[in-house]
Amino acid sequence: MNISKSVDTILWPLIAILIYFVCQVLGQFVVQTSVFLSFPNGGEEQSLGRLAGWAQLVSSVVTVASMLLIRGFHIRRSLSLPSCGRGNVTLGFIAVILTLLSFTIFNDLLETQLGWRMPPEYESLYREMMKTPSGVLAACLFVPVCEEVVFRAGIMSPLLRHGVNPWIPIGLSAVIFGVFHGNLAQIAYAIPAGFVFAMVYYLTGSLLISIVCHVLNNTVMVVLMLTTENFSSFHIDSVMGVIPALCVALLLSALVAYLLVGLWRKRSSSARLYFLEVPAEVDSASFQVPPPPAV
């Protein structure tokens, strides 16, 4: 890989991460400033949950719009329908769903057995967000789409296009996705989930599977939180015991591994070619100003 490709490979993932971080901060600042200027005397409009919900919604929209502006071709390509056949799409979808189920159980066991749980301030803020339409909409739709665009397409596509070993962008995407969740309990869940999201994105060339599953996962959690009075105190091991719950989680994980290995054997070569076939001129074209029309 020559120097220009090396710079390009490092630059684009950093830009994606920077866009995400800046938009998160900017969204929070814009929403808080707008609300405080509009309602200087306080009131329900200035509640932390309402502010957080609008901030997440605004920052997600701005992030995706920025990614489309800067990496338009790649993002649109990633959001296209998978062209790898219905059977492979079905395998990928099942693998992601089983991953979410298995690591929900693992995460629950980590909380009850090792005390790894979301910090109280995180949990309180999240509950406050879920009491507002903006918070529900952000958590169930806008945030999942934003995170998949940034942490999958934004980080992985430039590395894969330059022929980097696919395990590097897959692992990098998963780790960064987990770290940005900011607390140990969510990191322990987000890294393996992000790893499978990234694998399925690589093998299918489309974000749609991971977006649908991410939206479904968040929506189920929000619905359970809103409809179950003692949601935070419910634990799987209290119903089936620690050992049976662990066995179920391990069995589901083994099934996920089996599905992904099969999908990898069928799709790894064609997936690599799919990302390599993007012309190099596409990246620089995003920043080129079209020439003026001839007079």
Secondary structure, DSSP 8 states (H G I E B T S, - for coil): --HHHHHHHHHHHHHHHHHHHHHHHHHHHHHHHHHHHH-TT-SGGG-HHHHHHHHHHHHHHHHHHHHHHHSHHHHHHHTS---S-HHHHHHHHHHHHHHHHHHHHHHHHHHHHH-----HHHHHHHHHHTTSHHHHHIIIIIHHHHHHIIIIIIHHHHHHHTT--THHHHHHHHHHHHHTT-SHHHHHHHHHHHHHHHHHHHHHS-SHHHHHHHHHHHHHHHHHHHH-TTGGG--THHHH-HHHHHHHHHHHHHHHHHHHHHHHHHHHHHHHHHHHTS-THHHHHTT--------
